[in-house]
């Protein structure tokens, strides 16, 4: 069964021309929001996707361009639609996420994350079915020192990086040992790459991997790099990609 992923944003944390790098996966009528940065509410509205259309949200790590919109999402679902959205988390992210959100939700202090969401923890490095036609496996990847961050293997054939440093060994393993056929990878356009893979680093991948790799989480200078990405291509906002 084919699913689709629509990028509601493709920009890095500082981009002004592109919304935060967040997405919506559609699988057999189920809609999963992948990360919810501070631009996500506006980006969803522009694409005609109200909060009420979402079934769940999946979080990769706690930087604001990935979770900064969760406060608005939680409160609107609670007060406008009188329900709680399902929140999927890699099992080690619960406490770091609550620590960040607790101060932001102080206008309506409640005891725990469970008061705002139906929290479902998913194990790391294990595939978990979260809806018909949708299997998610969190993979811990390096981003910021001493900060947990996860990327995702989806339906055992699609790798979605959140924010990660260049890790060619992992990418080769995913393709050669796990059978990954599509990669959405964050890309820092300038070098050196520090907390993200740089374009120069990604260009060292073999053409067989580049061909299946699409680039996201880029800065406002992206148009200047069109035609300079070898076999890789840039993802676009608002476009549904099948996987």
PyMOL commands that set and color helices and strands:
alter all, ss='L'
color gray80, all
select helices_A, chain A and resi 40-46+51-53+64-67+70-80+94-104+106-108+113-115+168-176+199-202+207-210+222-225
alter helices_A, ss='H'
color red, helices_A
select strands_A, chain A and resi 4-7+23-27+30-34+56-59+85-90+117-122+128-131+134-140+150-154+158-160+182-186+213-216+233-234+240-242
alter strands_A, ss='S'
color yellow, strands_A
deselect
rebuild
show_as cartoon
